[in-house]
């Protein structure tokens, strides 16, 4: 366990962010590698895999419910020096991860084809996306366990083990992708099914590695079967914090799905270019997101310890760091989009769409960095409802106007991308405003004498091993 209530805030962020960003970038690279090798199968396969991957946002929403709830409540407990409560939250989150994983598998089997039919431009894209989703669902289901274990470590200030496990799992995925997709060395090409299978195998290996770490090396929190009996009051604590954050990801899914829907009239090449552009943009946003994710546990532990001034300091410094990083990448995206996109497709129309998308939507990056930081700070404070409100505002101001614009006779795809710049700026401004108001309410000395909510149960004693 690492105490984040003392020492330099900037030093804590700089020590935690690099492992976080390495882990996230390796996952994003894995998705880009899948697209790279699938690109040889044609534009329908690219569009299908990219559109199917968007369904991962819905699963990520459920993952965020567990991850955010676990990080917030555990970091508060660590700040209070309440190890029993931290372990109880962790073990109840493990139970929820199993339930959510099973739910994901069942939903994937039942809804993959209807989802692809709703957003794909043609039958070939529907088939490619459905096949990929069915083979990719085990990976999504297993990631719930990974999310809970990684979130528990991050709440205690430990991020390196999760990064190493993610990096190794992605390396396995990258190695398997060309073998399973194109049949390198085997002569048995599985196509888009191979892309999904490679991810599922890699995630499975990652879960096993984290289990070994917790069983052999982790000492502050541990698996306690006696705490696996479902405790609905604990589930309520986790879900009260996590559900609004999960709703944020649902809103992102809606925005992305609308993007695919309004582009369907331009054919699979436009959808493929949009898919490549969104994933590449997500990749270059990862450093700022890592800074925000590092700030969350720092804010949470200090909030739990009653140190409001340090919570404010965390927000200011994380915002400045995220803005600097996003500005640097904005310049790269504006002046070298072709360099960033090189090698992802040989289709000129697809790459033209991706390049145009990147040039326009990269202007969102500074506002997006502030949104990331505000979201993480709300998580650290244990109140994620404002995050859901700002995301809902973005859906209303972007999705409905986008659909309306698509009915115009002279509609062009860049119209909705210019609209996104306005809506992201509005969301950023609203996020900062609501966070400052939250600071005023929850960090005032008289309002911050007691972290535990009145409805929270008292910590339950657990048979813990003492730290080595």
Secondary structure, 3 states (H helix, E strand, C coil): CCCCCCCCHHHHHHHHHHHHHHHHHHHHHHHHHHHHHHHHHCHHHHHHHHHHHHCHHHHHHHHHHHHHHHHHHHHHHHHCCCHHHHHHHHHHHHHHHHHHHHHHHHHHHHHHHHHHHHHCCCHHHHHHHHHHHHHHHHHHHHHHHHHHHHHHHHHCCCCHHHHHHHHHHHHHHHHHHHHHHHCCCCCCCCCHHHHHHHHHHHHHHHHHHHHHHHHHCCCCCCCCHHHCCCCHHHHHHHHHHHHHHHHHHHHHHHHHHHHHHHHHHHCHHHHHHHHHHHHHHHHHCHHHHHHHHHHHHHHHHHHHCCCHHHHHHHHHHHHHHHHHHHHHHHHHHHHCHHHHHCCCCCCHHHHHHHHHHHHHHHHHHHHHHHHHHHHHHHHHHCCCHHHHHHHHHHHHHHHHHHHHHCCCCCCCCHHHHHHHHHHHHHHHHHHHHHHHHHHHHHCCHHHCCCCCCCCCCCCCCCCCCCCC
